[in-house]
């Protein structure tokens, strides 16, 4: 698809295909920043749900018979009883924000089209992914940016954070991309797949590792504007169904991920 295409425009979406019929489609387009979703839920639904509908219909009009992977989110599980962790594809969903709810709606549309019209659609539910060049609005990228600025003497040795003692399942974005490619090749249409490391880590742990890599000591201060009222305290996922389906497993260590993030921020910031 051309840069700048707005999937909310059905005519522009059809025109963007230009009569071409792809073999495989990886659908990543969406509004993915949760604070923005809470601030603008109608926009989030329009982008994530209507955009998905427009894309699928545009492909159908072109005679698409290939495979489509819709990238949803692990956020769809919402608040999960800790005794039921790790979450799996069949764990009940309970979205806690407009972003997650919109992802479920788009998932359901794709699966409806699979049942109704045979669309070869699969769903990926990735959990937190991190890596070089991630937007600094996200937690690990924000840590990296602040630490690099501190190391250069551009700011005081104080780190402003939200709640960093929750736990999440972080995977290197390069491993996540490998998972998408593997699912497009070998996933089963109509199925939902978790993409996750299976390791539970807190932002505080990652921050401490990054400080150790940079040999920095900083003061940590909580910023109330970075807190979420509906925060899930613990989260970890089981991607064994994905491994069985396509052989995918994460390969990049967390140390390598953090080192690459810091190196990239130092080079490009």
C-alpha positions as CSV (number, residue, x, y, z in Angstrom):
1,X,0.0,0.0,0.0
2,X,1.2,3.5,-0.7
3,X,2.5,5.7,2.1
4,X,-0.1,8.0,3.5
5,X,-3.1,5.9,2.5
6,X,-6.1,6.3,4.9
7,X,-7.9,3.0,5.1
8,X,-11.0,4.9,6.4
9,X,-11.6,5.9,2.8
10,X,-13.0,2.9,0.9
11,X,-12.5,4.4,-2.6
12,X,-8.9,5.3,-1.9
13,X,-8.3,1.8,-0.5
14,X,-9.6,0.2,-3.7
15,X,-7.6,2.6,-5.9
16,X,-4.4,1.9,-3.9
17,X,-4.5,-1.8,-5.0
18,X,-4.4,-0.6,-8.6
19,X,-5.9,-3.9,-9.8
20,X,-3.1,-5.9,-8.3
21,X,-4.0,-9.1,-6.4
22,X,-1.5,-10.0,-3.7
23,X,-0.7,-13.5,-2.6
24,X,-0.4,-12.6,1.1
25,X,-1.4,-9.6,3.2
26,X,0.0,-8.6,6.5
27,X,-2.5,-6.1,8.0
28,X,-0.6,-3.9,10.6
29,X,-2.3,-0.6,10.0
30,X,-4.1,0.9,13.0
31,X,-4.2,3.3,15.8
32,X,-2.1,1.5,18.5
33,X,-1.4,4.1,21.2
34,X,-3.7,3.3,24.2
35,X,-3.8,6.8,25.7
36,X,-4.8,8.2,22.3
37,X,-7.5,5.5,22.0
38,X,-9.0,6.6,25.4
39,X,-8.8,10.2,24.3
40,X,-10.4,9.6,20.8
41,X,-12.4,6.3,20.8
42,X,-14.4,7.1,17.7
43,X,-11.2,7.8,15.7
44,X,-9.7,4.5,17.0
45,X,-12.7,2.5,16.0
46,X,-12.8,4.2,12.6
47,X,-9.2,3.4,11.9
48,X,-9.0,-0.1,13.4
49,X,-12.5,-1.5,12.5
50,X,-13.7,0.5,9.5
51,X,-10.2,0.5,8.1
52,X,-10.1,-3.3,8.3
53,X,-13.5,-3.7,6.7
54,X,-12.5,-1.4,3.9
55,X,-9.2,-3.3,3.3
56,X,-10.9,-6.7,3.2
57,X,-13.7,-5.5,0.9
58,X,-11.2,-3.8,-1.4
59,X,-9.2,-7.1,-1.6
60,X,-12.4,-9.1,-2.2
61,X,-13.3,-6.8,-5.1
62,X,-10.0,-7.5,-6.7
63,X,-10.6,-11.3,-6.4
64,X,-8.1,-11.9,-3.6
65,X,-7.8,-15.6,-2.8
66,X,-4.5,-15.4,-0.7
67,X,-3.8,-15.5,3.0
68,X,-4.3,-12.5,5.3
69,X,-2.8,-12.1,8.8
70,X,-4.7,-9.6,10.9
71,X,-2.4,-8.2,13.7
72,X,-4.5,-7.7,16.8
73,X,-3.1,-7.3,20.3
74,X,-2.5,-9.2,23.5
75,X,-4.3,-6.2,25.1
76,X,-7.6,-7.8,24.1
77,X,-7.4,-10.1,27.2
78,X,-7.7,-7.1,29.5
79,X,-7.8,-7.8,33.2
80,X,-6.9,-11.4,33.7
81,X,-7.1,-13.4,37.0
82,X,-3.4,-14.0,37.9
83,X,-4.3,-17.6,38.7
84,X,-5.1,-18.3,35.1
85,X,-1.8,-17.0,33.7
86,X,-0.2,-17.5,31.2
87,X,-2.9,-16.5,28.7
88,X,-3.5,-18.6,25.6
89,X,-5.6,-18.1,22.5
90,X,-8.6,-19.6,24.2
91,X,-8.4,-17.4,27.3
92,X,-11.6,-15.3,27.4
93,X,-11.1,-11.7,26.2
94,X,-12.1,-8.7,28.4
95,X,-10.9,-5.5,26.7
96,X,-10.3,-2.6,29.1
97,X,-9.9,0.3,26.6
98,X,-11.1,1.4,23.2
99,X,-8.0,0.2,21.5
100,X,-8.4,-3.4,22.7
101,X,-12.2,-3.4,22.1
102,X,-11.6,-2.1,18.5
103,X,-9.1,-4.9,17.9
104,X,-11.7,-7.6,19.0
105,X,-14.2,-6.0,16.6
106,X,-11.8,-6.2,13.7
107,X,-10.8,-9.8,14.6
108,X,-14.5,-10.8,14.6
109,X,-15.0,-9.2,11.2
110,X,-12.1,-11.1,9.7
111,X,-13.3,-14.4,11.2
112,X,-16.9,-13.7,10.1
113,X,-15.5,-13.3,6.5
114,X,-13.6,-16.6,6.9
115,X,-16.8,-18.4,7.9
116,X,-19.1,-16.6,5.4
117,X,-16.9,-16.3,2.3
118,X,-13.8,-18.4,2.9
119,X,-11.4,-15.5,3.5
120,X,-8.1,-17.2,4.4
121,X,-7.7,-14.9,7.5
122,X,-5.7,-15.6,10.6
123,X,-5.3,-13.5,13.8
124,X,-2.1,-12.7,15.6
125,X,-2.2,-11.4,19.1
126,X,1.2,-10.0,19.9
127,X,2.1,-8.9,23.3
128,X,4.5,-6.0,24.2
129,X,7.2,-5.8,21.6
130,X,10.3,-3.6,21.9
131,X,13.3,-2.9,19.8
132,X,15.3,-0.3,17.9
133,X,13.5,2.8,16.7
134,X,10.3,2.3,18.7
135,X,8.3,5.5,19.3
136,X,9.5,7.2,22.6
137,X,5.9,7.3,23.8
138,X,6.3,3.6,24.7
139,X,7.9,2.6,28.0
140,X,11.2,1.0,27.1
141,X,11.9,3.5,24.3
142,X,11.1,6.3,26.7
143,X,13.6,4.9,29.3
144,X,16.3,4.6,26.6
145,X,15.8,8.2,25.4
146,X,16.0,9.6,28.9
147,X,19.0,7.5,29.8
148,X,20.9,8.6,26.7
149,X,20.1,12.2,27.5
150,X,21.3,11.8,31.0
151,X,24.5,10.1,29.8
152,X,25.2,13.2,27.6
153,X,24.6,15.6,30.5
154,X,21.5,17.0,28.6
155,X,19.2,16.5,31.6
156,X,19.4,15.8,35.4
157,X,19.9,12.2,36.5
158,X,16.2,11.8,37.2
159,X,14.0,9.4,35.3
160,X,10.3,10.1,35.1
161,X,8.2,6.9,34.9
162,X,4.7,5.5,35.4
163,X,4.0,2.3,37.3
164,X,7.1,0.2,36.6
165,X,6.3,-2.7,38.9
166,X,3.6,-4.3,36.8
167,X,4.8,-7.2,34.7
168,X,4.5,-7.7,30.9
169,X,5.6,-10.2,28.3
170,X,8.2,-8.4,26.1
171,X,9.4,-9.7,22.8
172,X,12.0,-8.2,20.4
173,X,10.2,-6.7,17.4
174,X,12.5,-8.6,15.0
175,X,11.3,-11.9,16.5
176,X,7.7,-10.6,16.2
177,X,8.1,-9.9,12.5
178,X,9.5,-13.5,12.1
179,X,6.4,-14.8,13.8
180,X,4.2,-12.9,11.3
181,X,6.1,-14.3,8.3
182,X,5.9,-17.8,9.7
183,X,2.1,-17.5,10.4
184,X,1.5,-16.2,6.9
185,X,3.2,-19.4,5.6
186,X,1.9,-22.0,7.9
187,X,-0.9,-20.7,10.1
188,X,-4.4,-22.1,9.8
189,X,-7.1,-19.8,8.6
190,X,-9.7,-19.0,11.2
191,X,-7.3,-19.4,14.1
192,X,-6.0,-17.0,16.6
193,X,-2.3,-17.1,17.6
194,X,-0.4,-15.6,20.5
195,X,3.0,-14.0,19.8
196,X,5.0,-13.7,23.0
197,X,8.2,-14.7,24.8
198,X,6.6,-16.6,27.6
199,X,8.7,-14.6,30.1
200,X,7.3,-12.2,32.7
201,X,9.3,-9.0,33.2
202,X,8.6,-5.7,34.9
203,X,9.6,-2.3,33.4
204,X,11.7,-1.8,36.5
205,X,13.8,-4.9,35.7
206,X,14.4,-3.7,32.1
207,X,15.2,-0.2,33.4
208,X,17.8,-1.6,35.8
209,X,19.3,-3.7,33.0
210,X,19.6,-0.6,30.8
211,X,21.2,1.4,33.6
212,X,23.7,-1.4,34.1
213,X,24.5,-1.5,30.4
214,X,25.2,2.3,30.5
215,X,26.8,2.2,33.9
216,X,24.4,5.0,35.1
217,X,22.9,5.7,38.5
218,X,19.7,7.8,38.3
219,X,16.8,8.8,40.6
220,X,13.4,7.4,39.7
221,X,10.4,9.6,40.1
222,X,6.8,8.5,39.3
223,X,4.9,10.8,36.9
224,X,1.1,10.6,37.6
225,X,0.3,11.5,33.9
226,X,1.9,8.1,32.9
227,X,-0.3,6.0,35.2
228,X,-3.3,4.0,33.9
229,X,-6.3,3.5,36.2
230,X,-7.2,0.0,34.8
231,X,-3.7,-1.4,34.9
232,X,-3.3,-5.2,34.9
233,X,-0.7,-6.0,37.5
234,X,0.8,-9.1,35.9
235,X,0.8,-10.5,32.4
236,X,2.6,-13.3,30.6
237,X,1.5,-15.4,27.6
238,X,1.9,-18.9,26.2
239,X,2.8,-19.0,22.5
240,X,3.1,-22.8,22.3
241,X,0.2,-23.0,19.8
242,X,2.1,-20.7,17.5
243,X,5.2,-22.8,17.8
244,X,3.3,-26.0,17.0
245,X,1.6,-24.3,14.0
246,X,4.7,-22.8,12.3
247,X,7.8,-23.6,14.3
248,X,8.3,-20.0,15.6
249,X,10.2,-19.3,18.8
250,X,11.9,-16.1,20.0
251,X,15.6,-16.0,19.2
252,X,16.9,-12.6,20.4
253,X,17.9,-12.3,24.0
254,X,16.6,-9.5,26.2
255,X,20.2,-8.2,26.7
256,X,20.7,-7.9,23.0
257,X,17.4,-6.1,22.5
258,X,18.2,-3.5,25.2
259,X,21.7,-3.0,23.9
260,X,20.4,-2.5,20.4
261,X,17.8,0.0,21.6
262,X,20.3,2.1,23.5
263,X,22.8,2.0,20.7
264,X,20.2,3.1,18.2
265,X,19.0,6.0,20.4
266,X,22.6,7.1,21.0
267,X,23.2,7.1,17.3
268,X,20.0,8.7,16.0
269,X,18.6,10.8,18.9
